[in-house]
Amino acid sequence: MNVYVIAEAGVNHNGSLELAKDLVRVASECGADAVKFQTFVTEKLVTRHAKKAEYQIENDIGSSSQAEMLKRLELSYEDFIELSEECKKYNIDFMTTCFDKESLDIICRMTLPKALKIGSGDLTNLPFLIEHARKGINIIISTGMATLSEVEDALAALAFGYLTDDDTQPSNYRWLKHNYFTAEAIEQIQDKVTLLHCVTDYPARPQDLNLDAIRQLREAYKLRVGYSDHALGMEACCAAVALGATCLEKHITLDKSMSGPDHAASSSPQEFKEFVTAIRNLELALRPKIKAPTKRELANLEVARKYLVAATDIAPGELFTKDNMEIKRSAAGMLPNQYWDLLGEPARKAYTVGESI
């Protein structure tokens, strides 16, 4: 199965539907499997007192608060319906991260997304995770800033949501966490949930990426595990695939110099296209996952391998010794592993110097 590549458009449309449509087109042209946006109503997401992160302050100078910044980056529900249709036009999966229940309900009803993406910020929002699971759709969830215990809590909430109806609520937090360890719940999340290792920093430094956590998450929960990349370049994503990542998410922008919180840490269209090409080549390089020569290698076997040859003229009946045999490239003959079998044995025919034995 190919790695599922998500072009994270996020809010890099700067509140413009036309720019968002351009991002759909570019993501498709770059070879991404999906393009993902963010659906929110500012007043339902943040209070007017919420502060901007340091990277948001640095990259978005046009607003003084997080609420002011987000309001400028909102798209309407109608816009997202148009974007889902635009994705069909360009044969790319439509995805969006919903930040409130109303947005989640409308997106699921009006766009029929292939999967729901939950951001790291909502990993501990267990009631909202239950709402997501009750849509019955596959879920991809980022684990930035999380401990293993918090990941386990999130999985418990998702399992509960998949297995119960809208009127059922957990008795309490402890009961909810216990629910995760039932066989039925484990089967549900293994079928429907993909975890994304993630480092919530923009851009994330190489020394902070902790990529081996991909293997830890897969071994701990027996789930599909991917990687949401906030680092510059493509090296981290390539390493993630080599570590077994089945899904990759990376930010894309039309122009890295645009004003906005995420543009500077995003890939340009050319960079994203090169990134996808590198991932597809790496997929080929990792197959077939067994050690065996390829057909093209076999064509070079005769010219690269060494064989037993006569080091001197050898008469019929003369015994083979360490002095009249040597190992060289000769394109034919007995293999070097038969050297010891021949020592002390009589030659059945005459050999000239350099002739294959």
Buried (B, 14 or more C-beta within 10 A) or exposed (E): EEBBBBBBBBBBBBBEBEBBBBBBBBBBEBBBBBBBBBBBBBEEBBEEEEEBBEBBBEBBEEBEBBBBBBBBBBBEBEBBBBBBEBBEEBEBBBBBBBBBEBBBEBBBEEBEBBBBBBBBBBBBBBEBBBBBBBBEBBBBBBBBBBEEEBBBBBBBBBBBBBBBEEEEEBEEEEEBBBBBEEEEBBEBBBEBBBBBBBBBBBBBEEEEBEBEBBBEBBEBBEBBBBBBBBBBEBBBBBBBBEBBBBBBBBBBBBEBEBEBBBBBBBBBBEBBBBBBEBBBEBEEEEEEEEEEEEEEEEEEEEEEEEBBBBBBEBEEEBEBEEEBBBBEEBEEBBEBEEBEEBEEEEBEEEBEEEBBB
